[in-house]
């Protein structure tokens, strides 16, 4: 059950990230790709799955996701 709930949460989170990225104005010079940021965060030694999720929630909070 926990695995199912985590999967549903993760799909919703990723959907929200994609929605924010699709709503960024096309004339913006710089676009923050949250998926790429998340990939890089996960490569940092000592940053596990849960800590990476916490960091991404901070990004999402400040971006209004």
C-alpha positions as a LaTeX table, in Angstrom:
\begin{tabular}{lrrr}
\hline
Residue & $x$ (\AA) & $y$ (\AA) & $z$ (\AA) \\
\hline
Unk1 & 0.00 & 0.00 & 0.00 \\
Unk2 & 2.82 & 2.39 & 0.88 \\
Unk3 & 4.46 & 1.74 & $-2.48$ \\
Unk4 & 1.23 & 2.54 & $-4.30$ \\
Unk5 & 0.78 & 5.80 & $-2.41$ \\
Unk6 & 4.39 & 6.81 & $-3.06$ \\
Unk7 & 3.90 & 6.06 & $-6.76$ \\
Unk8 & 0.72 & 8.17 & $-6.90$ \\
Unk9 & 2.48 & 11.03 & $-5.08$ \\
Unk10 & 5.48 & 10.88 & $-7.41$ \\
Unk11 & 3.31 & 10.89 & $-10.54$ \\
Unk12 & 1.38 & 13.90 & $-9.22$ \\
Unk13 & 4.57 & 15.73 & $-8.32$ \\
Unk14 & 6.08 & 15.14 & $-11.76$ \\
Unk15 & 2.82 & 16.18 & $-13.41$ \\
Unk16 & 2.91 & 19.43 & $-11.45$ \\
Unk17 & 6.49 & 20.05 & $-12.50$ \\
Unk18 & 5.59 & 19.51 & $-16.14$ \\
Unk19 & 2.58 & 21.81 & $-15.83$ \\
Unk20 & 4.70 & 24.62 & $-14.40$ \\
Unk21 & 7.29 & 24.18 & $-17.12$ \\
Unk22 & 4.63 & 24.29 & $-19.84$ \\
Unk23 & 3.23 & 27.55 & $-18.42$ \\
Unk24 & 6.56 & 29.39 & $-18.54$ \\
Unk25 & 6.35 & 32.22 & $-21.03$ \\
Unk26 & 8.11 & 31.39 & $-24.31$ \\
Unk27 & 9.89 & 34.75 & $-24.41$ \\
Unk28 & 11.73 & 34.09 & $-21.15$ \\
Unk29 & 15.50 & 34.00 & $-21.66$ \\
Unk30 & 16.13 & 31.41 & $-18.99$ \\
Unk31 & 14.05 & 28.39 & $-18.07$ \\
Unk32 & 14.64 & 26.29 & $-14.99$ \\
Unk33 & 14.24 & 22.61 & $-15.87$ \\
Unk34 & 13.24 & 21.07 & $-12.56$ \\
Unk35 & 13.76 & 17.54 & $-13.85$ \\
Unk36 & 17.37 & 18.35 & $-14.67$ \\
Unk37 & 17.86 & 20.06 & $-11.30$ \\
Unk38 & 16.47 & 16.98 & $-9.57$ \\
Unk39 & 18.77 & 14.66 & $-11.55$ \\
Unk40 & 21.79 & 16.71 & $-10.53$ \\
Unk41 & 20.73 & 16.88 & $-6.88$ \\
Unk42 & 20.41 & 13.09 & $-6.81$ \\
Unk43 & 24.03 & 12.74 & $-8.00$ \\
Unk44 & 25.41 & 14.58 & $-4.96$ \\
Unk45 & 27.08 & 12.14 & $-2.61$ \\
Unk46 & 25.16 & 11.88 & 0.65 \\
Unk47 & 21.83 & 13.02 & $-0.85$ \\
Unk48 & 19.43 & 10.10 & $-0.70$ \\
Unk49 & 15.95 & 9.68 & $-2.14$ \\
Unk50 & 14.12 & 11.28 & 0.78 \\
Unk51 & 16.48 & 14.26 & 1.07 \\
Unk52 & 16.24 & 14.87 & $-2.71$ \\
Unk53 & 12.43 & 14.87 & $-2.41$ \\
Unk54 & 12.62 & 17.39 & 0.44 \\
Unk55 & 14.85 & 19.67 & $-1.63$ \\
Unk56 & 12.52 & 19.41 & $-4.64$ \\
Unk57 & 9.51 & 20.30 & $-2.45$ \\
Unk58 & 11.34 & 23.52 & $-1.50$ \\
Unk59 & 11.82 & 24.38 & $-5.19$ \\
Unk60 & 8.16 & 23.58 & $-5.89$ \\
Unk61 & 6.99 & 25.67 & $-2.94$ \\
Unk62 & 8.93 & 28.71 & $-4.10$ \\
Unk63 & 7.80 & 28.25 & $-7.70$ \\
Unk64 & 4.16 & 27.86 & $-6.65$ \\
Unk65 & 3.76 & 24.30 & $-7.89$ \\
\hline
\end{tabular}
